[in-house]
Every structure is written in C-alpha cells, then in structure tokens.
Amino acid sequence: MINATRGNNVNETRQIQTDLIQKIVGVINTLIKAINLELHLFGLSLNKPLKSTFHTCAIVLLTKYYYNEQQNHFLQTLSTLSDRRNDLRSYFISMVVPNTSTDVDSGLSLCKQVKEYILKSLLEEGQRKINFELQQYDCSNRKWIQDRCDGKLVTADKQWFMDYIENPTKIIEHFFNDMWNDIQKSINQSLVQLKANHNDALEHFFHCIQDLNQQKQREEVNLILSCLHVSAEKLHLSDLVQAGELMYIGKKRDEILSTIVGDYRRKKNFPAFIEDYLIPVMYLLKRHQNLDDFMEALSFKLSQVFSVTLPTIPKISLRMLIHILSLKSDLSSGPMIMTLLAKRNPVP
C-alpha cells in the first residue's frame, strides 16, 4: 500500500483519487487470494471479518494520507503567504488605492519575483536534465558492468586481460569510475549551458528595465522643458509670499484640485496646468506641509476626470514638480523654497 501511494519523486505522495483507491483494493484482494492459496494446503482460509479488517485498515491509512495531503497543502499555502506577505500587501494596496506611489516597493518586489522564478526554473530544468542523463544508465548494475568488461576481452591488450583475470573487481570498479566521470562531465556541461541561458534571459530583462527607465527619464525631461520654454519669467519672493493666501480662503483641497484639473481638461495645456498647480504647492510649503498626500490626491483626481476622455495622462511626480519649481525660482525665492522643502519634503 505504501508503494501504491508513493509518487514519482522522492518523499512525494500521490493524490487520493479513484484510480489509487481501486489499485489498493486490487492489491488487498490479490493479497487475500495469495494467503488463501497458501492456507488451502491446510484446509484453511481467511474468514470474512479478517478480510473486512484488511479493508478497514486500508481505509484508515488512506484517510490518514488524505488528511496529511490536505495539511501539507495548507501549510505550503501559509508558508507562501508568510514569505511573500510584503509583496502581496504592496500588490493589494496598488490595486485598491489608485496611483499609489510605490515605485521602490514595486521595483524590489519585481526583482524578488524574477529572482525566485529564475532559481525555480533553473532548479527544475537542471533536475530534468540530470534525470534524463541518468535514465540512460538505469540498467547499470554489477552484471551490466561485468558484461561490458567481458565484451572488451576481444579488443583489450594482454596486460588488461591479465588484470581482469587476476583482479576482476578492480577492473569493474575502474570501469564504473570512468563511466561515472563521463556521466558527471555530461551533466556538468548541460548545467553550464542551462546557467548561460538563464544568465542571458536575466541580462535581457535588466536591459529592458534599463530601457524603460531611460525612456521614462526622457519623457520627464521633455515635460520639464515644455514647462520652462512656455514662460521664461521667474518666480519672485513676492510670488511665494502671495501664493494662495487670498484665493484659498474657505476652500477645501478637493475643491482646489477640481478647479485646477477642470481647467486642464478644458484647455489641454500641460505647462499652464503645472503653473496653476505650483500655487497650492507653494501655499502648502509655507505651512510646512508634506506634499505626498497632495500629490496622491492630484493623481486620484486626474484618474477620475480623465479615465474615459483621455487614453493616457502625463505622469506627474513630486520630484518633477520640485525640479520645475526650483528652476523657475529666482535668486531670492529659490533658497527660501529649498528651506521650506527641507522641513518635511525631500530636497533635490
């Protein structure tokens, strides 16, 4: 019964299915017939209660195997959830919260997943290649090796012939060692080629990531240049002082964002949109506010307004806004803006 439930791989148990149950029932019936055949010489046979006991024991063992299988399945699932808890949490947040700023976490998660996949693929394919190489020698045993040595008697030299007669064990061991070295050499060559293929795939992956990063940087630079080329007028210290002081009295954040995004929807002018958005940014900086929440609210508002009307939305990051703000500031407002940014925001 243990042999029947054993899987193809080491320490693997077959799933409890109908074909396995039928096979075990057949094994038990065959065993009962064999026992009755031996007892027939003495005029005896197994009674029905004892036969039923065999089947009952088989059912108990099958039940144990089944519950062990289910337990291993759930333990493996819990282990996977525990190992990938942070990745799954980041994925859940990115799916539930629109436009969440998780570039670093997503990048680390992606690299970790690629690493796990490469290692898993390398181990599985490597094991398959090793099994394939070893399958050619499944019939190898002492008799098989001795037959090969006997076959060399016709072509071998006199010294080998004498050694084989005087000490056949030594010759057989030498033949086995040579054969095993050839097997190891063949396996190592296959594994080296497999590693090279995976290295090429990994290198291609990083090249693609690098190209995407460079493309994103070029797009961001073009957006920044488009905002700077529209107007060469610098922001003065007076602009910083007056930004939002009168126009935002009694207004909430959602109302301010709706006005800015609504103007952008009507005009489709990205530089003008950035100009309008810099005003609340300066207003918040003067009050020592962190800009991350405001950026997330803007991204959410853009996704709400342009989810149907525009196929793509310009990618706006806090880093890009700070860069534009610093480039548009003059010598008097620039240092003050950097000082305000340093309070609760990253400074370029």
Secondary structure as UniProt FT lines:
FT   HELIX           2..5
FT   TURN            10..11
FT   HELIX           18..39
FT   HELIX           40..42
FT   HELIX           48..83
FT   HELIX           85..96
FT   TURN            98..99
FT   HELIX           103..135
FT   TURN            136..139
FT   HELIX           142..151
FT   TURN            152..155
FT   HELIX           158..166
FT   HELIX           168..230
FT   HELIX           237..242
FT   TURN            243..250
FT   HELIX           253..267
FT   HELIX           270..286
FT   TURN            287..288
FT   HELIX           292..306
FT   TURN            307..309
FT   HELIX           318..328
FT   TURN            331..332
FT   HELIX           333..344
//
